[in-house]
C-alpha cells in the first residue's frame, strides 16, 4: 500500500497530525494510540479487528482496494451484498439499483463462510495450477536455450572440419558463415531469454498473490476477505487470459546447418559456404488453463436407467408467470444457468 509513516485519520479530521499505530479493518481507518483507546471503548466499535499498520501496509495495493463505502453515494457504508450480481452496496443502492433483486443479504451474512467458500478454494487451486504451468513454460524455454547451445557448438565444429578440407580462399566465407550462426543463435537466445524473464515475472506475481491470499485469509475479517477475493479473481483472470494467448507467441526454435553443394564440389567458387536455417515447432508445454475445464457439458438424447437425488435447492426469483424451466447449463464451479421459457429469462443461480 503506502510507504513511509501513516497518520491517524480521526486526528487529521481535527487538523491534528499524529502517527498511527493500528489499522481498523472494519472502519478502514488508521488510529493513533489515543484514538485506539476510544475506538475500543465505544460499543459500536469495541469488537472491530485492529491490526498493526505495518501488517496492513504489507498487503499489495491491488488487493486492499476494498469498497468499504459506496462508490455511488459518498459516505454511505456498504452494508449489504447482492449475491446475484456479486457486489457490495449501501442501503440507497438496495432501494434503487437493486430493488428487483431477490438475493440481497447483509454483508456480514454473505461473508460468514468466506474463508471456506468454494470460490476461494477454486481460486487457490487455479493460482497453484497457473504458477506450476508458468514454471514448466520457463523450464521449457531454458531447455530450448541449452539445446540451441549444443546445436551451435556442433555446427561450429562441423564448419571448422569442413574448412580444413578447403583452400585458404574460403577463410573469408567461413568467417561470414560463423558470424551468421552466432548472430542467429544470439537472436533466438535473446528472444527466449525475454520470454523466460516474462514468465518468471508472471510466476513471481502469482506467488505474491498466493502469499497475499494466505495473509488475508489468516488475518483479515470475513468481510475484508470476501471483497479481496473479487480483486484476486480479476488478477487471476488476467493470468489465465495471458496463458490462453501465449501459445501463439511461444514456438520451439532450432537452427540447422546445410552446406552449399557447390561449395563441397568446387570450394574455390562456392559462395556462400552454407545456410543456417531456423525450424519453428509448437511448444512442448500445453498451456490450457483450468477455466477450460469448467466449460459446460452439453448432453443430447435421452438418458436411461438413471437415479437422481437432490443436491441443492434453488430459490427461483418471482415473476408475473410461473417459471417453466426448459433447459440450462450446469458448471463445475458454483454457477448454474437455467432457461425460464414462460417468462423469457435466464436465471443465474
Secondary structure, DSSP 8 states (H G I E B T S, - for coil): ---S--B-HHHHHTT---B--EEETTTTEEE-HHHHHHHTTSTTTTTS-EEEHHHHHTS-GGG-----B-SSSTT-B--EEETTTTEEE-HHHHHTTTTT-S-EEEHHHHTTTGGG-HHHHHHHHHHHHHHHHHHHHHHHHHHHHHHHHHHHHHHHHHHHHHHHTS-GGGHHHHHHHHHHHHHHHHHHHHHHHHHHHHHHHHHHHHHHHHHHHHHHHHHS-HHHHHHHHHHHHHHHHHHHHHHHHHTTT-EEEEEEEEE-HHHHH-TTT--SSEEEEEEEEE-SS----HHHHT------S---S--------------SS---EEEEEE-SSS-EEEEETTTTEEEE-
